[in-house]
Amino acid sequence: MLNSRRSVLAVPASNRKMVEKALNLQVDQVFLDLEDAVAPEAKNEARELIQKTFDWLAVENKRFTAGAVSIRLNGSETSWLGDDLALLSGGVGKHIDSIILPKVGTIEEIKWFSNELSKVELDCGINEGSISIDVQIETAKGLVNVESIAHGPRVSSIAFGPVDFMADLGMPLSDESSQAASSETSDMFNYPLMKILVAARAAGIKAIDGPILDVHDVEKFRISAIRAQSMGFDGKWVLHPSQIATCNEIFTPTQDAFDFACMLIQAYEFYTGTSGGAKGAVIYQGVMIDEASCKLAKGVQARGLSGGLLARKVFNG
């Protein structure tokens, strides 16, 4: 499973054409959606399509080209969840890397799902812990409890769900609010985004920004992605294949930034060692480097490596 989560593509599990197209997309994570993207009367059809898709992939000895493959289940309060879990236990569970849980409110929900996944893994004959949990924070309750949720068993990422969050808080979904939410200077979602980010970092997991609903507004998506990246998020949900390349580009450091980060790390290790004089802080290429700046550089390096970058330059002392 790829560690990078720059782009997370949502695919309605009831739409055969979209599922087939998603098979070969260069996206970090793809998830087949059984929740909001599927009408109630189409839930069974969606499960059947998922089953047939993975059966075909197994026969052809193929898999999605995405770095990670997931399924978004229906919420624990719905009547559809039992059939979703039965789908996983029937064999689909061995083909996925994670489940995505919508509208999570408490860590107790995570613990319950973790126990259910243990049963799924036993039924599928795979190691316990093979399937991780990606959490969506979409309610006030979830945001209040996000710190404990982030430390829940199997949790590997937390994503913000802006539309359901707006609905839960009673915020109007209008053209004006949509524009404000995607504005580079808007502070409309700064509080929930930063709270989610801090909780994710404290737990050592990924933080993912939510989607932009207008899939045709390229500039709005770019602005929103840049804002999330500048805050420190690892990636963003995409609702259309046309958004993938932009998302991957924004959440991957430039080659120059990656090279400089790698050299800064090497320089710090040299200058703090005996060969470099065991210094605490030095000036390197006009930049003061110390333990804090080295940590920042390591973050850039990790994102670059996840994005497939290779260092072109080496620190020579």
C-alpha positions as CSV (number, residue, x, y, z in Angstrom):
1,M,0.0,0.0,0.0
2,L,1.4,3.4,-1.0
3,N,2.0,5.7,1.9
4,S,1.2,8.9,-0.1
5,R,-2.3,10.3,0.1
6,R,-2.0,13.4,-2.1
7,S,-5.1,12.5,-4.1
8,V,-8.1,10.5,-2.9
9,L,-10.6,9.8,-5.6
10,A,-14.3,9.1,-4.8
11,V,-16.1,6.8,-7.2
12,P,-19.8,6.0,-6.9
13,A,-19.9,2.2,-6.6
14,S,-23.2,2.0,-8.5
15,N,-21.7,3.6,-11.6
16,R,-20.1,0.9,-13.8
17,K,-18.5,3.3,-16.2
18,M,-16.8,5.3,-13.4
19,V,-15.7,2.2,-11.7
20,E,-14.1,0.8,-14.9
21,K,-12.4,4.1,-15.6
22,A,-11.0,4.3,-12.0
23,L,-9.2,1.0,-12.6
24,N,-6.3,2.6,-14.4
25,L,-6.1,6.1,-12.9
26,Q,-2.8,7.4,-11.4
27,V,-4.3,8.4,-8.1
28,D,-2.8,7.7,-4.6
29,Q,-6.0,6.3,-3.2
30,V,-9.3,5.4,-4.8
31,F,-12.4,4.5,-2.9
32,L,-15.7,2.9,-4.1
33,D,-18.4,4.7,-2.4
34,L,-21.4,2.9,-0.9
35,E,-22.6,5.9,1.1
36,D,-23.8,9.3,-0.1
37,A,-22.9,8.8,-3.8
38,V,-25.3,5.8,-4.1
39,A,-29.1,6.2,-4.0
40,P,-30.9,4.0,-1.4
41,E,-32.5,1.9,-4.1
42,A,-29.1,1.3,-5.7
43,K,-27.2,0.0,-2.7
44,N,-27.5,-3.7,-3.6
45,E,-26.6,-3.0,-7.2
46,A,-23.5,-1.1,-6.0
47,R,-22.4,-4.0,-3.8
48,E,-22.9,-6.5,-6.7
49,L,-20.8,-4.3,-8.9
50,I,-18.0,-4.2,-6.3
51,Q,-18.1,-7.9,-5.9
52,K,-18.0,-8.5,-9.7
53,T,-15.2,-6.0,-10.2
54,F,-12.9,-7.7,-7.6
55,D,-13.8,-11.1,-8.9
56,W,-12.8,-10.1,-12.4
57,L,-9.5,-8.5,-11.2
58,A,-8.7,-11.7,-9.3
59,V,-9.3,-13.9,-12.4
60,E,-7.2,-11.5,-14.5
61,N,-4.5,-11.3,-11.8
62,K,-4.8,-7.5,-11.8
63,R,-5.6,-4.7,-9.4
64,F,-6.4,-1.0,-9.4
65,T,-3.4,1.1,-10.4
66,A,-4.1,3.4,-7.4
67,G,-1.7,3.2,-4.5
68,A,-4.4,2.2,-2.1
69,V,-8.0,0.8,-2.6
70,S,-10.8,1.5,-0.2
71,I,-14.5,1.2,0.3
72,R,-16.6,3.8,2.0
73,L,-19.2,2.1,4.1
74,N,-22.6,3.3,5.1
75,G,-22.8,4.8,8.6
76,S,-23.3,2.8,11.8
77,E,-26.7,4.3,12.3
78,T,-28.0,3.0,8.9
79,S,-29.8,-0.2,8.0
80,W,-27.3,-0.8,5.1
81,L,-24.2,-1.4,7.1
82,G,-24.8,-5.1,7.8
83,D,-24.9,-5.8,4.1
84,D,-21.7,-3.7,3.6
85,L,-19.9,-5.8,6.2
86,A,-21.2,-9.0,4.7
87,L,-19.7,-7.9,1.3
88,L,-16.3,-7.5,2.9
89,S,-16.5,-10.9,4.7
90,G,-17.6,-12.5,1.5
91,G,-14.1,-12.0,0.1
92,V,-13.9,-8.4,-0.9
93,G,-12.1,-7.6,2.3
94,K,-8.9,-9.3,1.1
95,H,-8.7,-6.9,-1.9
96,I,-8.9,-3.6,0.0
97,D,-6.4,-1.6,2.1
98,S,-8.9,0.3,4.2
99,I,-12.5,1.2,4.8
100,I,-13.7,4.8,5.0
101,L,-16.1,5.6,7.8
102,P,-18.4,8.6,7.4
103,K,-19.7,10.9,10.1
104,V,-17.6,9.4,12.9
105,G,-18.6,10.9,16.3
106,T,-16.7,8.9,18.9
107,I,-13.8,6.6,19.5
108,E,-16.3,3.9,20.5
109,E,-17.5,3.7,16.9
110,I,-13.9,3.1,15.8
111,K,-13.4,0.4,18.4
112,W,-16.6,-1.3,17.2
113,F,-15.6,-1.2,13.6
114,S,-12.2,-2.5,14.5
115,N,-13.7,-5.5,16.1
116,E,-15.9,-6.1,13.0
117,L,-12.9,-5.8,10.8
118,S,-11.2,-8.5,12.8
119,K,-14.1,-10.8,11.9
120,V,-13.8,-9.8,8.3
121,E,-10.1,-10.6,8.2
122,L,-10.8,-14.0,9.8
123,D,-13.4,-14.8,7.2
124,C,-11.1,-13.7,4.4
125,G,-8.1,-15.5,5.7
126,I,-5.9,-12.5,6.0
127,N,-3.8,-11.2,8.8
128,E,-5.5,-9.3,11.6
129,G,-4.9,-5.6,11.2
130,S,-4.6,-5.8,7.4
131,I,-7.5,-3.4,6.8
132,S,-7.0,0.1,8.2
133,I,-9.7,2.8,8.9
134,D,-9.9,6.2,7.3
135,V,-12.1,8.5,9.3
136,Q,-14.3,11.4,8.1
137,I,-15.1,14.2,10.5
138,E,-18.3,15.7,9.3
139,T,-20.2,16.8,12.5
140,A,-19.7,19.0,15.5
141,K,-19.6,15.9,17.7
142,G,-16.9,14.4,15.6
143,L,-14.8,17.5,15.7
144,V,-15.2,17.8,19.5
145,N,-13.9,14.2,19.8
146,V,-11.4,14.2,17.0
147,E,-8.3,13.9,19.3
148,S,-9.5,10.6,20.8
149,I,-10.8,9.4,17.4
150,A,-7.4,10.0,15.8
151,H,-5.8,7.6,18.4
152,G,-8.4,4.9,17.7
153,P,-7.4,1.4,16.6
154,R,-6.5,1.0,12.9
155,V,-7.0,4.7,12.1
156,S,-4.6,5.8,9.4
157,S,-6.1,9.1,8.3
158,I,-8.7,11.8,9.1
159,A,-10.5,13.6,6.3
160,F,-12.7,16.7,6.6
161,G,-16.2,16.5,5.2
162,P,-17.2,20.2,4.5
163,V,-20.7,19.8,3.2
164,D,-22.1,17.5,5.9
165,F,-20.2,19.7,8.4
166,M,-22.0,22.8,7.1
167,A,-25.3,21.0,7.3
168,D,-24.7,19.8,10.9
169,L,-23.8,23.4,12.0
170,G,-26.8,24.9,10.1
171,M,-24.6,26.8,7.7
172,P,-26.3,27.7,4.4
173,L,-25.1,25.9,1.3
174,S,-25.2,28.8,-1.2
175,D,-23.1,30.2,-4.0
176,E,-21.6,32.7,-1.5
177,S,-20.7,30.2,1.1
178,S,-19.3,27.8,-1.5
179,Q,-17.1,30.6,-2.9
180,A,-16.0,31.6,0.7
181,A,-15.1,28.0,1.5
182,S,-12.8,27.7,-1.5
183,S,-11.3,31.1,-1.2
184,E,-7.5,31.3,-0.5
185,T,-8.1,34.0,2.1
186,S,-11.3,32.7,3.7
187,D,-11.1,31.6,7.4
188,M,-14.4,29.9,7.2
189,F,-13.0,26.4,7.8
190,N,-9.7,27.3,9.5
191,Y,-10.8,26.1,12.9
192,P,-12.1,22.6,12.0
193,L,-9.2,22.1,9.5
194,M,-6.5,23.1,12.0
195,K,-8.1,21.0,14.7
196,I,-8.2,18.0,12.5
197,L,-4.6,18.6,11.3
198,V,-3.3,18.9,14.9
199,A,-5.1,15.8,16.0
200,A,-3.8,13.8,13.1
201,R,-0.2,14.9,13.6
202,A,-0.4,14.2,17.3
203,A,-1.5,10.6,16.4
204,G,1.0,10.3,13.7
205,I,-1.5,9.8,10.9
206,K,-2.5,11.5,7.6
207,A,-4.7,14.6,7.4
208,I,-6.8,14.9,4.2
209,D,-8.8,17.9,3.1
210,G,-12.3,17.5,1.7
211,P,-13.6,18.0,-1.9
212,I,-14.7,20.9,-4.0
213,L,-18.2,20.1,-5.3
214,D,-17.9,22.1,-8.5
215,V,-15.8,19.6,-10.5
216,H,-15.6,22.0,-13.5
217,D,-14.1,25.0,-11.7
218,V,-10.4,24.2,-12.0
219,E,-9.2,27.4,-10.4
220,K,-11.5,27.0,-7.4
221,F,-10.1,23.5,-6.8
222,R,-6.5,24.7,-7.2
223,I,-7.0,27.5,-4.7
224,S,-8.5,25.1,-2.2
225,A,-5.8,22.5,-2.6
226,I,-3.0,25.2,-2.3
227,R,-4.6,26.4,0.9
228,A,-4.8,22.9,2.4
229,Q,-1.2,22.2,1.3
230,S,0.0,25.4,2.9
231,M,-1.7,24.5,6.2
232,G,0.2,21.2,6.2
233,F,-2.4,18.7,4.9
234,D,-1.2,15.5,3.2
235,G,-3.7,15.5,0.4
236,K,-7.3,16.2,-0.8
237,W,-10.3,14.4,-2.0
238,V,-11.1,14.6,-5.7
239,L,-14.4,14.0,-7.3
240,H,-13.3,13.9,-10.9
241,P,-10.3,12.4,-12.7
242,S,-9.5,15.8,-14.2
243,Q,-8.5,17.0,-10.7
244,I,-6.0,14.3,-10.0
245,A,-3.0,15.7,-11.7
246,T,-3.4,19.1,-10.2
247,C,-3.8,17.6,-6.7
248,N,-0.7,15.4,-7.1
249,E,1.3,18.4,-8.3
250,I,0.3,20.7,-5.4
251,F,0.9,18.1,-2.7
252,T,4.3,17.1,-4.1
253,P,7.3,19.4,-3.4
254,T,9.1,20.8,-6.4
255,Q,12.3,19.1,-7.3
256,D,14.3,22.1,-6.2
257,A,12.6,22.2,-2.8
258,F,13.1,18.5,-2.4
259,D,16.8,18.7,-3.3
260,F,17.3,21.6,-0.9
261,A,15.5,19.8,1.9
262,C,17.7,16.7,1.4
263,M,20.9,18.7,1.4
264,L,19.8,20.7,4.5
265,I,19.2,17.5,6.4
266,Q,22.6,16.2,5.4
267,A,24.2,19.5,6.3
268,Y,22.6,19.5,9.7
269,E,23.8,16.0,10.4
270,F,27.3,17.0,9.4
271,Y,27.5,20.2,11.3
272,T,26.0,18.7,14.5
273,G,28.5,15.8,14.3
274,T,32.1,15.8,15.4
275,S,33.4,16.2,11.8
276,G,31.5,19.4,11.5
277,G,32.3,20.9,14.8
278,A,29.3,19.7,16.8
279,K,27.5,22.9,16.4
280,G,23.9,23.5,17.4
281,A,22.9,25.9,14.6
282,V,24.7,27.1,11.5
283,I,24.0,29.1,8.4
284,Y,23.7,27.0,5.3
285,Q,23.1,28.7,1.9
286,G,21.8,31.7,3.7
287,V,19.4,29.8,5.9
288,M,19.8,29.1,9.6
289,I,19.5,25.4,10.2
290,D,18.8,23.9,13.6
291,E,16.8,21.0,14.9
292,A,13.5,22.7,14.1
293,S,14.4,23.5,10.5
294,C,15.7,20.0,10.1
295,K,12.3,18.6,11.1
296,L,10.6,20.8,8.6
297,A,13.1,19.6,5.9
298,K,12.4,16.0,6.8
299,G,8.7,16.6,6.2
300,V,9.4,18.0,2.8
301,Q,11.7,15.0,2.1
302,A,9.1,12.5,3.2
303,R,6.4,14.1,0.9
304,G,8.8,14.1,-2.0
305,L,9.8,10.5,-1.5
306,S,6.1,9.5,-1.3
307,G,5.6,11.4,-4.5
308,G,8.4,9.5,-6.3
309,L,11.1,12.2,-6.2
310,L,14.8,11.3,-6.1
311,A,17.5,13.6,-4.8
312,R,19.7,15.1,-7.6
313,K,22.2,16.8,-5.3
314,V,24.3,15.8,-2.4
315,F,25.8,17.9,0.4
316,N,29.6,17.8,0.2
317,G,30.6,19.4,3.5
